[in-house]
């Protein structure tokens, strides 16, 4: 029976109504922990429950071997005005239309920029950056920067939160079945199928900044990232050296929240030693921008030390807010862009100083762009497409895609926006698919599964993976399970073979007893769906394990029969 104690009553006030309670629960699970220090929650929620010893000082091998690609995601929250970040410089690219549509906001040659930030060297000089972004020009001129025009998705709803969730999940909209998990979380779920049972001592992903995000959440609600704000939190956490139990809690909201908080706290404690060891084994070699309100430089400064300290994490995410520029945009937005340029420039210079720049790529994204016409408050409103940027030694320098057409018929009809459906646009999932396959070197089939379906690949890298494939478990992908659409009593177990192998798929009890062999035999390369009828195999409701043996590897996953 649920115990409605004071804590639960504070979280779920009945006088606010059922809808508010649902919203509050969602906010709490995804953001409550992110808005304050993890360590500070111990006395309030962990309640002094007996603990288990932390992992020993003997660390496992890093998740990423030397030379593996590392991806840094830069999230620009608020809807970055891409048209004032990469803007027309020539008549051919629409300079006159740009100035006409934005008489107050447009960047003027000789005042807001000059030849130092004109993007020459890759087929012309049609576009430019504002003067505040000049520190990026060495990366551009050396072919280590790619600008991807007109990135977005169809049927934009212009909501910050649903849009950023679409970008994190790779979903089309809130009704899409992909919407409740992240595209990176679905990949990491395949790469670490026994993450809950035998978690690694190095975080598969690491996110800096207390902003809620789906990107590293799996379809089974497992959070694969470690979230922190600064290294000092890890020094405090490491000294306790304890893990908190997550079993035996009630199914009431309070129990669910405590389980969620302990899981994330456990991740912090588990990884604190490996993270602080990596951080303390090296130093930053360049000066980063100081005293910026965005704190992006501070975040990238931390990531650089973790990479140079050989932590082994392959995917990082950093965060920058402030792009919801509805009024008085011009100088403020240009200043934000300067923070990006100076921070990213320092980050790659820092990596280069210790020869760690060859295997690092940074990708920016934002939930949407802004309206093409300026508004009456000297700002812009929620729009649609926006250019995205890629940086790194492996990147193919120059432009990808077609720039925005500022002669769009919707603008001539008096609209303030141009639309994905009417432009030569790039679906953001094509960018994801290209980065995952060509840079992270994941198998094409795994990329398609992770994103939910195939998307067109872009030509973003000079030598995509050099023929190597990181894959997931290299030869076999255990793709999970779901109810049969026609008969939800039947469970479908899915796997893919990247090359022909002997395969055995078994159902086991939690204690390891084999209850059924669903499939056994030589299996050619391809994808397979194997049905499990619990009635046929006389398996009662409960929790079980399905185990796939292939190519010398054993992959397992827990599931429930209802």
N, C-alpha and C positions, 0 to 999 in steps of 0.2 A: 504494500500500500504506500502511496506517495505521502511524504511528510512535508506539509506546507509550512516550513519554518520561516524565520524572518528573511533569510537570504533569498529563498525562492519567492517570497512575497515581494521583495524589493525588485527582483528581476521581472516578475510577471504579475503586475498589478491588475486585478480583475476589473477595477473601475475604468480601465482604459479601453476595454473592449477586446474581442477575440482577434480582430485584424491587427490591432496594435501589438498584441502579445506575439502573434506570428512574426511581425516585422521585427520586434525586439529580439526574439530568439535568433532570427537570421543575423541581425546586427551583432548580437553577442557572440555567436559562434565564429563569425568571420572577422570581427573587428575589435571586440572588447579587449582581447589580449594584445592586439597590435597598437592600442592607444596608450599603453603604459609599459613599464619595464617588466619583463617576465619574472625576474627575481622577486619583485615586490609583491607578487601574487601568492607566494608560498604560505605566509601565515594566514591569509584570508581564506584560501580555498583548499590547500593541501592538508590542513588541519592536523599537522604533526603525526600523520599516520606512519607506522613502521616502514622502514625503507630497506632496499637491497643495496649491496656494494656496487659502486660504479665499475666500469670496465677496468681491467688492469692497465698498467702503463705500456704494455706491449701492443703497439698499434698494428692493425692490419695494413696490407698493402694499399696504396692510394687507389681510388676508383679509376682515375685517369692515368694511364701509363704515360711515360715521357713522350712528348710529341703529339699526344691526342689533342684535338681541337677543343678550345674553350670558348663558350659563347656568353657574352654579357648583354642582357636585355636592359634597355633604357626606356622606362615608362614615363611619358610626358602627360600628366593627368590634367584635364580641363579642356582639351581640344585645341591642339596647337595650330596656330594660323600659318599653315604651310606656304600660303601665297605671299606672305611677308618674310618668310625664311628663304625661299628660293623663288625669286621674282624675275619677270621679263626685263631684259636689258636692251634688247634690239627690237626694231620695228617688226621684224619677222616673227618674233615670239609673242607679240601682243603688248608691247610697252605702252602704246597709246591707249589701248583699251584698259589696261591695268591702272593707269593714272586717271582715266576718266571715271572708272568705277570706284576708285579710292582717291579722290582729290586730296584728302587730308592725311590719309594713312600711308599712301604709297611712298616707297623709298626713292629719293631723287638723286640722280647722278651728280657728284660734286658736293653734295650736302650730307647725304646719309650713307654714301658709298662712293668708291672710285675704282680705278683700274686694279687696285690691289685685291679686290674681292670679286672680280669678274671671272666666271668659271670657264676659262679658256683651256685649250689643249685637247679637247675630246669632241672634235667635230664642229667647232664654232665658238662664238662668244655671245650666245643668246641669253644667258641667265647670269645672275649674280647673287651674292650673299650680302647682308648688311655689313657695315664696317665693323660692328661688334664681333663678328664671327671670323675676323681675319686670321686668327691663330689656327684655324683649320686649313688654311691654304697650302701649307707644306704637305699635309696628308693628301689633299686633292691633287696637287702638282706631281706628287710621286706615285699617283695611281693607286692610293690606298683608301679611297673614298668613293662610294657609289651613291648617287641620288636616284631614288626610285619614284618616278612621277605618278601622281593620281592613284594613290592606294586607298582602298576602302572596301565597301561591300554594298550590295543592293538593299533597298528598302530600309534605309537608315531611319531610326526613330528619334534621334537627336537627344536621347537621355544619356547623361554621363555614365550612369551606373550600369544600365543594361548594355550600353555600347562597349564599355570596357570589359564587361563580362563576356560579350561576344568575342572580343579580341583575345581574351584569355582562354576561352573554351573552344574557339574556332567554330562556334555555332552561328546559324543564320539569324536566330531570334530567341526570345525567351521560351518559345514552345519547342524548340529543337531539343532532341534527347541528349545532345552533347553539352547543353547549356550548364549543367550542374557539375561538370568536371573540367579540368584544364588540359589543353593539348599536351603540355609537357608532363603533366601528371599521368596522362594515359601512356605516354612513352615510358616514363620511369616505372610505372606499374609492370610493364613488360620486362624491363631491364632488371627489376628487383622483385620477382614474383613471390619471394619469401621474406619481404621486407619486415613484416610484423613479427615473424617468428625468429629470424636471424638478422637483425638490422646491422648495417655496417657501422664502423667507427668514424667514418667520414661522411658528411652530408652529401647526398646525391645532387642537391641544389641548395643554393644559399641566397636569401633575399634580405636586403638591407632597407630599412625604413618601415615604419608602422602603418602600412596601407594594406587593407584587406585585398586579396587577389586570389582568383581561382586557378591561376596558371599551373601551379604545381600540385593541385588536388586531383586524386585519381577517381575513377568511376565508383570505387568502393570506399570513398570518403577518407582515404589515407592522405595525409599531408606529407609530401616528400621533401619539402624544403625546411631549412633552418632559418628562422627569422631573428634578426638582431639589429640593434641601432648603432652600437659602438663596442669596441673590444673590451672596455671596462666591465660590461655586463658579464662577459665570459670569465674575467678574472674573479668576479664575485661568485659566479655559479660554480666554477671549477673547485673552489675551496671546500664546497659542501660534499662533492663527490658521491652523490646518492641518486638513486632512481626511485620513482614513486609507482606503486602498483596501480593498475587501471581496471582490474577485475573486481568482481564482488560489489559493484555499485548498482544502485537502483536504476530502473528504466524511467524514472520521473525526470522532469526537466533539470532539476538540480543535479541528479546523478549524471545525466548526459553532459551537462556543462563541466562538472568536475572532471569527468573522464577526458573530455576534449582538452581542458586546460592542462591536465597532468601529462597527456600525450605530448603536447608541444613543449612542456617543461622538461619532460624526459629527453626529448630531442636535444634541447639546449644543454642539459647535463651530459648526455652521452657524447655530444660532439665538442664539448668545451675544451677538453684536453687537446684533441687534434687541431682544433682551430687556433687556440692560443699558441700551441707549439709552432704551427706554420707562421702565424703572425709575428712571433718573436724571433724567428730564425733569420729575418732579413729586415732591410730598411728601405724606405722610399728614397730615391736618388735625385728627385727633382722637387722644385717648389710648386705646390699646388695653390690655386686661388684661395685666399683666406677671407673669412668674415662674410661669406655670401649667404643670403637668407635661404637659398635653395638647398644648401648642404650637399649638392651633387658632388663637388670636389672631395668632400670628406668621405663620402661613400666610395667613390672610385679609388681614393687613396688607400682605403682598407682593402678593397678587392685586389688592387695591385700587389699589396704585401702578401695576401693569401695565395695568389697565383705564384709569385716569386718564391714563397715559402713552401711550394709544392704540396699544398693541401690535398689536391686530387679531385676536387669538385669540378665538374665540367660546365655547369650552368649557373650563372649568377644573375640577379636582377637588382637594379637600382632604380630610384624613384625621384621624380621632380614634379612639384605641384605648381599651380599658379597660372595655367594657360587659359583659364576661362575669362577671356579679355573682352567683356561687354562694353567697357567704357575706358576712355583715356588710354588707349592701347599702345600707341606707337613707341614711345620711349621705354615704357615698362616692358613691352614684349621684346624689343631689341636688347634690353638689358638681360632678360631671361636667356635669349639666344647666345649672348656673350658668355653667360655662365656655362652653357652647354659646350661652346667652342673651347673655352679656356680649360675646362675640366677634362674634356675628352683629349685635348692636345697634351695636357700634362700627364694623363693616364698612359698614353702610348709612349711618350718620351720616357716615362718611368720604367715601363716594361722593356723598352729598347736598351736602356742603360745597363740592364742585366741580361740581355739577349733572351727575353721572354715574349717579345712582340710577335714572333713568327706564327704562333699558334693561337692567337686571340683575335676574336671578331666581336665588335659591338654593333648592336642593331637597335635603332630607336623606333618607337611607335607611340601613337596617341589615338584616343578613341574616335575622333573625327577631326575634320578641319573646321574652318569658319566660313561664314557667309562671304560671298565674293564682293558684294557691295558693302561699304562701310555703313554703320547705322548713325542715328542722330546724336549719339553720345560719344562720338569719336572712337568707336570700338567696332567689334564684329559679334555676330551671334553664332549659334551652333550651325555648322555646315555639314559637308560631306567628305570628299576626298582631301588628302593631304600628302605631300611627298614624305617619304621615309628615307633614312640614311643608314648606310652600312660602312663600317670602318675596319681596316685590318690589312695585314700583309697579303692575305689570300684573296682579297676582294678584287674584282675586275673594276678598274677605275672608270669613271665617267657617269653616264646617265643610262637608266633603264626605263623603257616605256615611253609613252607620249605625254608631253606636257598638257596642262589644262587648256582647253579651247575657250578663250574669253569672249568669243563671238557666239557662244551657246544661245540657242533660241529661247531658252527659259529666261535668260537675262534680258533679252530684247523684249520679252513679254512682261517685264517688270518684276520678275522674281529676284530674290537676293541670293539664291543658291544655284549651283550647277549640280546635276545629279549623276550618280554612278551609272545609271541605266542609259543616259544620253551621251556619255563621254567614252573616249577610249581609255578605259580604266583597268587597274590591276587589282584583282581580289587579294586581300591581305593574306589569305591562306596559300596563295601561290608563292608569296614571299616566304612564308613559313616552310612550305614543302621544299622549296629550293635550298634554304639554309640548312634544314635538317638532313636532306639527302646529299647535297653537294659540299657541305662544310662539316656537319657533325658526322657525316658518312654513314647514315642509317640506311638500311635496306629500303628499297622503294615500297615494298609491300607493307613494311612496318610504318612508314610515313603515311601511306594511304589509310591504314587502319587508325593511326593516331589522330589524323585530321578528319576521319569519318568518311571520306571518299577521295578519289584522285583529283588533284588540282594541277593545272598547267605549271610546269617548271620554267623558271626564268634563268637567264644566263648571267649569274651574279659573281662567279668566281673564275679565276684564271685557270687553275688546274684542279678541278673538283675531285678532291680526295685521292688523286693520283692512283686511281684504280683500287684503293683499299676500301673495305667496308667494315664499319664498327659493328653494325647489326645489333641484335638483342639476343644474347645467348648464342650468337653466331650462326647456328644451323637450324634452330627451331624457335618458333614464336608461339607461346601459349597465350592466346588472345582473349581468354576469359570465357564467360558463360552468360546466358540469358534465357528466359522462358521462350518456348516456341510461340510464335505469334498466333497460331491457330488453336493450340492446346497448351495453356500455361502450366499444366501438370508435367509436361515434358520439358526437361532442361537440355539446352544445346550447349555442348562444350566445343570451343573453336580453337584450332591451332593451324599453323602454317609450317611447311617444310621448305627451307631455302635450298636444300639439295636432297636427293633421295637417301632415305635411311630406313632402318628397322625402327618401328614405333610400337610402343605399348602404352595404352591409356587405361588406367585403373581407378576405381572408386575405393577409398579406404576410410575406415573409421578414424577418429581422432587419435586413437592409440596405435594406429598403424596396421590394423587387420584389414586384409583385402576382402572387399565385399562383392566386387564385380570387375570383370575385365571388359571394357566397352569396345576396345579395338586393339588388334595385335597383328603385325605383319609388315612386310616391306612396303614402304610408301614413297611414291614419286614426289618430286617437287610440286608444291601447290598448296592451296588452302582447303581445310577440311572442317566440316561440322558434324559432330557425332552426337546422336540423341541419347539421352538417359531417361528411361521410363522407370521411376522408382517402384511402381507397382510390379512391373515385370521382374525386377531383381529383388523384390520383397525388402526394400529398404525403407524403414519407417521415418517419419519426420525427425529432423535433428541437424546437427552440424557435422559435416564430413569434409574429406579432402579428395580432390582428384589429382592424380599424379601422372605426368607424361614423361616417359623415358625415351630418349632419342639421342643418337650420336654421342653416347657417353655422358650425357647430362640428364639430371633429374630435375624436373620443374614441378612445383606443387602449388596449389591454390585452395584455400578454404571456401566452402560454400554451404548454404543452408537448403534443406528440403522442408517445405511447409505442408 
